[in-house]
């Protein structure tokens, strides 16, 4: 549970090598040397990230194996996390894959991998996490959605549709937890400079993992449920959502 000053004391990052997830863990853990659990597939990379967090002021940092597509074991995984660290103040769903739209449209299992990871994995682990937060009566699930889910674009509708489904799931979980003391925060970044987007042409209003983490930290203090990063993207997406479909199709996006 958060301490008397409102500082986070326990953090779970699913997708523990995610640059946004790690930036968030750094920002939240340092003030009170919080306990952090980094969960992901690449254990050596997780250990290296754990060392960086400890050097940055985190307290106890544990690394755990987690695969978003291994849905048979997510319920047990959540129980294991709670058994190790107790209640969770913040759980960050930071896992996801971008895919390759051009390749995935032509066949193979790439599109299904995007859907399984970004959406089905979130359903599988998000529901037991929500049940845990309800039992605790406190805590926030931070779900990294994307402006790509606001309206599917021709250039990345496979990824965008998976984020649209994730966003709807997160909003529903937030509604289900209303009144329980636990909350869900939906974070909608635009283009973020990360390893996943390396080599891509930055979109307007591009941002960084640290900027997203700072926005998350502020929103946690305020109890905000929906976060746009950067904030002007909210107005941009209102306009794009309202554009007639024939006009939207002509945009070079």
N, C-alpha and C positions, 0 to 999 in steps of 0.2 A: 504494500500500500504506500502511496505517496507520503512523504514525511510532513511534519507540521508546517513547513514552508511551501508545500506543494511540489517539491522536487520528486522526480521519478526515481524509484529505487530498484525496479526490475524491468528489463526490456528483452523481448524476444524478436529476433529478426529472421524471418523466413525468406531465404534467398540471401544468405549471410555474406556473400561476396558482392552483392549489389552496391554500387557506389552511392546511390541515394540512401539505401538502408544503412550502410556504414556511416555516412555523414550524419544521419539522424541519430544513430546510436552514440556517436562521438558527442554530439551537442547535448543529448539528454543525460548521458551517463556521467559526464565530468563533474557537475556541481556537487553531487553527493556520492561520488565513487560507486555508482549503481552497479548492480549485477546485470550482466548481459549474456544472453544465449544466442550464438550465431549458428544457424542451421542451414545446411546446404549439401551439395553433392561432392564438392572438391575439398576434402578435409585438410590437405596441406595449405591450400589457399585460405581456408578458414582460420587455421592456426596463425598464419602470417598476419591476417587481419586482426586477430585477437591480440597479438603482441602490440600492434599499433594502437588499439583501443586502450590497453593497459598503460602504455606510455603516455596516452593523452588524458589520463585521469580516471578511467573506468576502474571499478573494483574487481570483483570476481568475474571472469569471462570464461564461459564454457562453449565448446564446439560440439555440435551434434549432427549426425547424418540425417539428411532430409531430402526427399525427391518428390517434387510436386506431382509427378505422374504415378507415384507408388501409392495409390489411393487406399489399398488394403490396410496400410499401416498408419494412417494419419490419426485415427482415434487413439491408438496406443502411443503414438508419438507425443500427442498433447498430454496424456497422462504422465508420460515419462518426464516431460518438461516440468510439470507441476510438482512431481515427486522430487525433482532436483532443486528447484528454486522457490517453490511455494507460489503464492499468488503473483499474477502478472499485472503490472501497471500499464504497460504498453506492449502490444503485439503488432509488429509491422509486417504486412504481406507485401514483400518487395520482389518476389520471384516473377519471372516472365521471360518470354522469348519474342523476338520481333519477326522472325521468319524472313523469307525472301519471296515477296509477292510474285515477281515475274516467274520464278522457278516453280513455286508452289501451285500456281494456277494451272500449270501444265501436267500435273500429276504427282505421284509419289505420296508420302505420308507427311510432308512438311506442314500442310494446312491443318491436319489433324493434330500434329504435335503442338502447334500454336494453341489450338482450342483446348486440348487436354491440359496443357501447362497453365495457360492464363486463366481459363475459366473452370474447367472440371477440377483442377487441383485446388482452386480457391474454394469451390463448393465443399470439397472433401475435407479440407482442414479448417475452413472458416466456420462451419457449423459446430464442430466440437469446441473450437476456441470461444465461440459465442456462448455456448452452454457453460463453459468454465467462467467466463466473465459474469454471467448471470448469477452463478452460484456464489461468486465472490462478493457481488454487489458493488463492484467498482472496476475500473480499468477501461482502456480504450484500444480498439482494434483500428489500426491505421492502414487503409487499403490504397495502394498506389494504382490508381486508375490512369486515365489519359484523356486529353482533349480529342484524341483519335476516336474515342468511343462516342463522342457527341453527335457526329454524323459521319457515316462511313464514306470514305473517299475512294475514288477509283484506284488510286496508286497504292493503297494499303488496306483494302476493305477486309481482308482476312484478319489481320491484326486488330483493326478498328472494331470489327464485330465481336472479337473476343473481349476487348476492353469494354464495349457497350454492355455485354452480358455481365462482366465482372462488376461494373458500376451499378447495374440494377440489383445484383446480389447484395452488394455492400449497403445500398440504400435500404433494401428490405431487412437486412440484419439490424441496421440501425433502428428501424421502426419496431422490429420485434423486441429489441432491448430497451425501448423507451420506458422509463419509470423504474428500471431495475437498478439504476446507479451506474451501469456500464454504458459505453457509447461506441459508436463507429464513426470514424472520420474518413471521408472520401477525398482523396487528393488527386487533382487533375492537372498534372504538369503539361506544358507544351513540349517542344523540342528541348531535350536535355543533353548537354555535352557529356557523353559517357563512352565507355568501350563499345556499347551496343550500337551507338550512332556514329562511331568513328568512320570517316570517309564519306559520310553523307553531307549534302549541302544543308546548312542550318536553316531552319524556318525562321520567319520573323518572330521576335520576342523570345528567342532562344534563351535558355537559362542553364544553371549549373546544379550539381548535386547539393552543394553547400547552400545555395539559395532555396532549394526545395526543403532541405532540412530546417533552415531557419524559419520558413513559413509554417512547417509542421509544429515546431516548438512554440511559436506564437499562438497558433490555433489551439494547441493543447491547453495553454494557459487560459484562453478565452472560452474554451468549450465549443469551438466552431465545428460544425458537422461537414461542411464542404469547403475545400481550399483549392483555389485556382492559382497556378504559379507559371508566370507572373500574373498578378491580379487583373490586368487589362484583358487577358484572354477571355474572361467571362463575357465582356461586351462583344468581343469579336465573334465568339461562338453563338451568341444570341442572334447576330445578324446572319451567320452562315446557316443556322438551323431554319431561319425563316425564308431563305432564298427559295424560289420555285425550282423544282428539280431540273427543268431544262437549262436554267441559268447556272445552277450549281455544277452541272456536268461540263460546262464550258470553262470553268475555272482551272488554271494550271496547277492543281493541287492533287 
